[in-house]
């Protein structure tokens, strides 16, 4: 099946990259049309893949793809946005818990 070799590689080598959520500081950002670079201590380490302002959470939220070794909730990173550099805090997904699922347990 398609992907069999990839699964074998992951089982052997481990996961190299992870997708985490991020809450980005500052005023509302526009939806991004291109990936934005993500840095830690001035070193490029990953990419922001999607970003939008959440009226529910009243903050900018995003998906950030970066090496598994750096993918820790609570870690601070810098995102190079169209509005300049912004600080962001990584978080686990989902951004909002599904209350219907939580109450069913």
C-alpha positions as CSV (number, residue, x, y, z in Angstrom):
1,X,0.0,0.0,0.0
2,X,1.0,3.6,-0.5
3,X,2.9,4.9,2.5
4,X,4.1,1.5,3.8
5,X,7.8,2.5,3.4
6,X,7.2,5.8,5.1
7,X,5.7,4.0,8.1
8,X,8.6,1.6,8.3
9,X,11.0,4.6,8.2
10,X,9.1,6.3,11.0
11,X,9.1,3.2,13.1
12,X,12.9,2.8,12.6
13,X,14.0,6.5,12.8
14,X,11.2,8.2,14.8
15,X,9.2,11.2,14.0
16,X,11.4,14.1,12.6
17,X,8.9,16.9,12.5
18,X,5.6,17.8,14.3
19,X,2.7,20.2,13.7
20,X,1.8,22.2,16.8
21,X,-0.6,25.1,17.4
22,X,0.7,28.5,18.4
23,X,-0.8,31.6,19.9
24,X,0.8,34.7,18.4
25,X,1.1,37.9,20.3
26,X,-0.1,41.3,19.2
27,X,-2.8,42.8,17.0
28,X,-4.8,40.7,14.6
29,X,-2.8,39.4,11.7
30,X,-4.2,38.8,8.2
31,X,-4.6,35.3,6.9
32,X,-1.3,34.2,5.4
33,X,-1.0,33.4,1.7
34,X,2.5,31.9,2.1
35,X,4.4,30.1,4.8
36,X,6.2,32.3,7.3
37,X,9.6,31.5,8.8
38,X,9.8,30.5,12.5
39,X,13.0,31.1,14.5
40,X,14.3,30.2,17.9
41,X,17.2,32.3,19.2
42,X,17.6,33.8,15.7
43,X,18.0,30.5,14.0
44,X,15.4,29.4,11.3
45,X,13.8,26.2,12.6
46,X,10.4,25.8,11.0
47,X,7.5,27.3,9.2
48,X,4.1,28.7,10.0
49,X,1.7,27.0,7.6
50,X,-1.6,28.7,8.5
51,X,-2.6,31.7,10.5
52,X,-5.8,33.6,11.4
53,X,-7.3,35.7,14.1
54,X,-9.7,33.8,16.2
55,X,-12.7,36.0,17.4
56,X,-13.6,33.2,19.9
57,X,-10.1,33.1,21.5
58,X,-9.5,36.8,20.8
59,X,-6.0,36.1,19.6
60,X,-4.0,35.1,16.5
61,X,-3.7,31.3,16.2
62,X,-1.6,29.3,13.8
63,X,-0.2,25.9,12.8
64,X,3.6,25.7,13.0
65,X,5.7,22.8,11.6
66,X,9.1,22.3,13.2
67,X,11.6,19.6,14.3
68,X,10.2,17.2,16.9
69,X,13.1,18.1,19.3
70,X,11.8,21.7,19.5
71,X,8.1,20.9,19.4
72,X,7.2,21.5,23.1
73,X,4.1,23.2,24.3
74,X,4.9,26.4,26.1
75,X,8.1,27.0,24.1
76,X,8.4,30.6,22.8
77,X,9.3,31.2,19.2
78,X,9.5,34.1,16.8
79,X,7.4,34.2,13.7
80,X,8.4,36.5,10.8
81,X,5.0,37.9,9.7
82,X,4.0,40.4,7.1
83,X,3.6,42.8,10.1
84,X,7.1,42.2,11.3
85,X,8.5,39.7,13.9
86,X,6.0,38.5,16.4
87,X,6.5,36.3,19.5
88,X,4.4,33.2,19.8
89,X,3.8,30.4,22.3
90,X,3.5,26.8,21.0
91,X,0.5,24.8,22.3
92,X,-1.0,21.4,21.8
93,X,-4.0,21.0,19.4
94,X,-6.9,21.4,19.3
95,X,-7.1,25.1,20.3
96,X,-10.6,24.6,21.7
97,X,-11.7,21.3,23.4
98,X,-14.8,19.7,22.0
99,X,-17.2,19.9,25.0
100,X,-19.6,17.3,23.5
101,X,-16.9,14.7,23.5
102,X,-15.5,15.7,26.9
103,X,-19.0,15.5,28.5
104,X,-19.7,12.1,26.9
105,X,-17.0,10.4,28.9
